[in-house]
């Protein structure tokens, strides 16, 4: 899809349009960018995030909806894990919905996919036993309205689960670590001894392409207590909010940034990927088993929230 400079300028003032244009553009390479897969690695991640906030009672949920589905990472991996049976997906980006459908088809799954706004979910009242989302609430202009919609489309007793939402402090630290890593990596790769290590910059589509909208699609960070308050105000009960990833985020964000600055084959290819994955697992275990008892919840990077429709 060709995007005009005028559309880009309009999107800078319209966060919904920005999310559509940016995520349509991102959809083609999104899974590669974020190392998304539908195998034991990502299935375990999705299952463990879900269980950490909502437990394992009631599995499988019969009818589940993922809002802001992206390429289907969360819901399709939850289906692979046996957490859900029937999957529907919804995203404001047509490109993302198309990729989610293709990913489902490749897995042999028949899913329902609709393009729509999370502030006005295009499904009838009481349609689902479960509504999930991963790293989506921070993209939505009116989070309170979206959570009211989530409760509306849940059946009585149905559950909402959102994971991967950045906390205020965690996001601040992650961004500073990422900037420092980028600064160091881009300068180190100018040295003759590291010739050929630097990853060529990916140019946006024209002088002002969708890539430039990355700076305007992230709209919020959250205090855990504010997420809890919003879920309760939306009509949910049995609300719980938890946080995770402290040292895991301190490691993960610089590692991810390094992959944007340096050719992955120079880092070691699959060996680098497995090193990062195992290091993240070890640090996540440290965070959950020890540091969660010692460090205030608001200092961790990711927030997870669950609640139930009365």
C-alpha distance (Angstrom), angle and dihedral (degrees) to the residues before:
residue distance angle dihedral
X1 . . .
X2 3.81 . .
X3 3.79 114.3 .
X4 3.79 118.8 -160.5
X5 3.81 124.6 -138.6
X6 3.81 87.4 -116.3
X7 3.80 90.8 58.4
X8 3.79 90.4 49.7
X9 3.79 91.5 51.9
X10 3.81 90.9 48.5
X11 3.79 90.0 49.4
X12 3.79 91.3 56.6
X13 3.81 86.8 66.2
X14 3.82 96.5 37.2
X15 3.83 114.8 58.1
X16 3.81 93.4 -168.2
X17 3.79 92.6 54.1
X18 3.80 89.0 44.7
X19 3.79 90.8 54.9
X20 3.80 91.9 48.2
X21 3.81 95.4 49.4
X22 3.78 95.7 40.2
X23 3.79 97.1 45.7
X24 3.80 93.4 43.1
X25 3.80 86.7 55.5
X26 3.83 91.8 44.3
X27 3.79 95.8 46.6
X28 3.82 96.1 83.5
X29 3.80 95.6 58.6
X30 3.79 100.7 19.5
X31 3.81 97.7 108.8
X32 3.80 92.0 51.0
X33 3.79 92.4 45.6
X34 3.81 93.5 55.0
X35 3.82 96.9 31.5
X36 3.82 90.2 -116.7
X37 3.77 115.9 174.4
X38 3.78 138.9 158.3
X39 3.77 101.1 -125.9
X40 3.79 139.2 93.2
X41 3.81 93.7 -65.3
X42 3.80 97.3 57.1
X43 3.80 94.7 29.0
X44 3.78 89.2 57.3
X45 3.79 91.1 47.4
X46 3.83 93.1 51.6
X47 3.81 94.0 43.3
X48 3.81 92.9 48.5
X49 3.80 93.6 47.7
X50 3.79 90.1 51.3
X51 3.80 94.3 46.6
X52 3.81 92.4 45.8
X53 3.79 92.1 63.4
X54 3.82 105.0 22.6
X55 3.81 105.6 24.5
X56 3.79 125.2 -136.1
X57 3.80 101.1 -81.9
X58 3.80 115.8 120.0
X59 3.80 97.3 26.0
X60 2.92 124.0 -173.4
X61 3.79 103.4 41.8
X62 3.79 105.5 -154.5
X63 3.82 102.7 -144.5
X64 3.80 118.5 26.9
X65 3.79 132.8 176.1
X66 3.79 125.9 -161.7
X67 3.78 114.0 -158.0
X68 3.78 118.7 -158.6
X69 3.78 84.0 18.4
X70 3.77 98.9 174.7
X71 3.79 106.2 -173.9
X72 3.82 92.4 -18.1
X73 3.79 96.1 -94.3
X74 3.81 98.3 146.5
X75 3.80 103.4 35.7
X76 3.81 97.4 40.3
X77 3.79 92.4 48.6
X78 3.80 89.6 47.3
X79 3.79 87.9 53.9
X80 3.79 90.4 50.4
X81 3.81 87.9 50.7
X82 3.80 92.5 52.8
X83 3.80 94.1 -113.9
X84 3.83 94.1 119.5
X85 3.79 137.7 22.8
X86 3.81 111.9 -164.3
X87 3.80 117.3 34.0
X88 3.81 130.4 -157.7
X89 3.79 121.7 178.6
X90 3.78 132.8 -158.8
X91 3.80 131.4 -175.5
X92 3.79 136.9 160.1
X93 3.83 87.8 -130.1
X94 3.83 115.2 78.8
X95 3.79 89.4 -160.4
X96 3.79 92.3 57.6
X97 3.81 92.8 48.2
X98 3.80 89.9 51.6
X99 3.81 92.1 51.5
X100 3.81 91.8 46.4
X101 3.80 89.4 53.4
X102 3.80 91.2 49.4
X103 3.79 91.9 48.3
X104 3.80 89.9 50.7
X105 3.80 92.0 48.9
X106 3.81 90.8 50.5
X107 3.81 87.8 55.0
X108 3.79 91.6 48.5
X109 3.81 93.7 -109.4
X110 3.79 125.8 139.2
X111 3.80 107.9 -147.0
X112 3.79 137.3 169.8
X113 3.81 114.9 -121.9
X114 3.78 128.2 -173.0
X115 3.77 133.8 175.3
X116 3.78 110.3 -129.9
X117 3.76 150.0 129.8
X118 3.82 118.6 -91.4
X119 3.80 88.6 -138.8
X120 3.82 88.2 61.5
X121 3.81 106.8 26.3
X122 3.84 109.4 -157.5
X123 3.81 96.4 -130.8
X124 3.79 132.4 92.3
X125 3.79 125.4 -101.6
X126 3.81 116.9 -77.3
X127 3.82 95.2 10.8
X128 3.81 101.3 136.5
X129 3.78 143.2 48.6
X130 3.80 91.4 -153.6
X131 3.80 137.2 22.3
X132 3.80 117.9 -167.7
X133 3.76 138.4 176.9
X134 3.79 136.8 176.6
X135 3.81 122.4 -152.9
X136 3.80 91.4 -18.8
X137 3.82 110.4 109.1
X138 3.80 92.4 70.6
X139 3.83 89.6 60.7
X140 3.83 95.3 53.6
X141 3.83 117.5 93.8
X142 3.82 95.2 -148.5
X143 3.80 107.3 33.9
X144 3.81 92.5 172.8
X145 3.80 91.7 56.7
X146 3.81 91.1 47.1
X147 3.81 92.5 52.1
X148 3.81 90.4 49.7
X149 3.80 87.8 53.4
X150 3.80 90.8 49.2
X151 3.80 91.1 53.9
X152 3.81 90.2 46.2
X153 3.81 94.6 57.1
X154 3.82 92.9 45.4
X155 3.77 120.1 95.5
X156 3.82 116.4 -124.1
X157 3.78 105.5 -75.8
X158 3.81 90.9 20.3
X159 3.79 119.6 138.0
X160 3.80 136.0 -132.2
X161 3.81 121.4 -152.2
X162 3.80 125.4 -177.5
X163 3.79 123.8 176.0
X164 3.78 138.2 173.1
X165 3.81 97.6 44.8
X166 3.82 114.5 151.0
X167 3.77 119.2 -119.8
X168 3.80 118.9 -139.0
X169 3.79 95.8 -112.2
X170 3.79 95.7 36.3
X171 3.79 92.5 52.8
X172 3.80 91.7 48.3
X173 3.80 92.1 53.8
X174 3.82 93.5 42.8
X175 3.79 92.5 52.5
X176 3.80 92.7 48.6
X177 3.79 92.1 48.7
X178 3.79 90.4 47.9
X179 3.81 93.1 49.8
X180 3.81 91.2 48.8
X181 3.81 91.5 48.9
X182 3.80 92.0 48.7
X183 3.80 91.5 48.9
X184 3.81 92.5 50.1
X185 3.81 96.3 42.3
X186 3.80 96.9 47.5
X187 3.79 90.9 50.1
X188 3.79 96.0 43.6
X189 3.81 91.7 52.0
X190 3.80 90.0 58.4
X191 3.80 89.1 68.6
X192 3.83 114.8 103.1
X193 3.79 91.5 -124.9
X194 3.83 89.3 61.1
X195 3.79 96.3 44.0
X196 3.78 109.9 148.6
X197 3.80 94.4 23.1
X198 3.79 97.2 97.5
X199 3.79 116.7 97.2
X200 3.83 111.1 -131.4
X201 3.78 112.3 -113.9
X202 3.78 115.5 -104.2
X203 3.77 107.3 -123.6
X204 3.82 120.0 -139.9
X205 3.80 120.2 -118.3
X206 3.78 99.7 -80.7
X207 3.79 127.4 -35.8
X208 3.81 93.9 -38.8
X209 3.79 109.6 20.5
X210 3.81 133.3 166.0
X211 3.82 90.9 -90.8
X212 3.79 88.2 72.7
X213 3.80 90.1 62.5
X214 3.80 91.6 70.4
X215 3.78 87.1 91.0
X216 3.82 93.4 59.8
X217 3.82 105.5 39.2
X218 3.81 96.3 75.5
X219 3.79 103.6 79.6
X220 3.80 107.8 165.8
X221 3.75 148.2 27.8
X222 3.79 119.7 -165.8
X223 3.77 142.9 -135.6
X224 3.82 106.2 -143.1
X225 3.80 92.0 -126.2
X226 3.82 90.5 53.9
X227 3.81 91.9 53.6
X228 3.79 88.9 51.8
X229 3.80 91.6 49.2
X230 3.82 92.5 50.0
X231 3.81 93.1 49.6
X232 3.80 90.9 50.4
X233 3.81 91.6 47.0
X234 3.82 89.0 52.2
X235 3.80 89.2 60.9
X236 3.79 102.0 -98.2
X237 3.79 122.9 138.5
X238 3.81 131.6 -159.7
X239 3.80 87.7 37.8
X240 3.79 118.0 -178.9
X241 3.80 129.5 178.4
X242 3.77 124.4 -169.4
X243 3.78 135.7 170.9
X244 3.79 133.7 -143.3
X245 3.81 142.9 176.5
X246 3.78 117.5 56.7
X247 3.81 108.5 149.1
X248 3.81 88.0 17.2
X249 3.81 89.2 61.7
X250 3.80 92.1 43.1
X251 3.81 87.0 58.0
X252 3.80 99.6 33.7
X253 3.78 100.9 54.3
X254 3.84 96.3 50.4
X255 3.82 89.1 45.2
X256 3.80 91.1 51.5
X257 3.81 91.5 46.5
X258 3.80 90.7 50.9
X259 3.81 88.5 57.4
X260 3.81 89.2 59.2
X261 3.81 92.3 51.5
X262 3.81 103.2 39.1
X263 3.80 131.8 48.0
X264 3.78 106.8 -101.8
X265 3.80 93.3 -135.0
X266 3.81 88.3 59.8
X267 3.79 89.4 53.8
X268 3.78 90.2 53.6
X269 3.80 105.7 -88.9
X270 3.79 111.3 -131.5
X271 3.80 92.4 6.2
X272 3.80 89.4 57.2
X273 3.81 91.5 48.1
X274 3.81 92.4 50.2
X275 3.80 91.5 46.0
X276 3.81 90.5 53.2
X277 3.80 92.5 46.3
X278 3.80 94.4 49.3
X279 3.79 92.6 43.9
X280 3.81 90.0 50.6
X281 3.82 90.8 50.1
X282 3.80 92.2 49.9
X283 3.79 94.0 47.3
X284 3.80 91.9 45.1
X285 3.80 88.8 54.5
X286 3.80 89.8 50.3
X287 3.79 90.3 49.9
X288 3.80 95.8 49.2
X289 3.80 99.7 38.5
X290 3.78 100.4 40.9
X291 3.78 117.8 3.1
X292 3.81 94.9 48.6
X293 3.82 86.5 66.6
X294 3.79 93.7 50.5
X295 3.82 108.0 32.3
X296 3.84 125.7 66.2
X297 3.81 112.1 -102.9
X298 3.80 93.5 -122.5
X299 3.81 91.9 64.6
X300 3.81 93.8 64.3
X301 3.80 118.4 93.3
X302 3.82 106.3 -129.0
X303 3.78 127.8 53.2
X304 3.82 123.9 -159.4
X305 3.80 124.6 -167.2
X306 3.78 134.3 -172.1
X307 3.77 136.2 175.5
X308 3.78 142.4 157.8
X309 3.79 133.0 -121.9
X310 3.83 108.6 -121.8
